[in-house]
């Protein structure tokens, strides 16, 4: 029997009279790799924002570990990390400092202070950056002086350093070429084995590119804020895709 990790019950979300999500019911099990598909405006970003509790649904309930998010203790909340579509990197810091910022929620104030002064070890940050195919010559560069694709991978490395169990990612392959997209896709869906860095066991990723679906267990199609299909990847057919594109 599969263990239910996340559950959405009758989730709807409105902005004014605009219904963004409509009666979403969904269960995510421990260890699943789930892809969210749909056109821009289908509701993928809103769904991820509700899953990580950055916005509250208008109606319905979200449960983690069979508890509502507000009932979770800090240790449970730390089990989840998000890669945002807008990346949310910190201007003025270097690439390696941005990656190390992923540790700030798990360390004390002294660590945070040393981190920003560039006094603490960046060994773990560099390991995460190498996994994301980032060259050492950009580690100390100001984040504003690196390319869009490099920024994308810095944000991914920042999520990995957190050592979380659950990863939510909103279009993490933006700005990446096909080869890098495949490399990062294999990394996030645990196709690379025996890594020293912990990769989240449970992954929920929104994306557009159908060529990146091979590492996923389940595919969910969204359109106009509703789940149109929810199928195992091996059972995904062209007619499923024709309903959302």
PyMOL commands that set and color helices and strands:
alter all, ss='L'
color gray80, all
select helices_A, chain A and resi 44-51+69-71+74-77+95-103+109-116+123-131+136-138+143-145+148-160+178-188+210-215+233-235+238-242
alter helices_A, ss='H'
color red, helices_A
select strands_A, chain A and resi 4-15+18-29+33-37+59-64+67-68+80-83+166-170+202-206+218-223+226-232
alter strands_A, ss='S'
color yellow, strands_A
deselect
rebuild
show_as cartoon
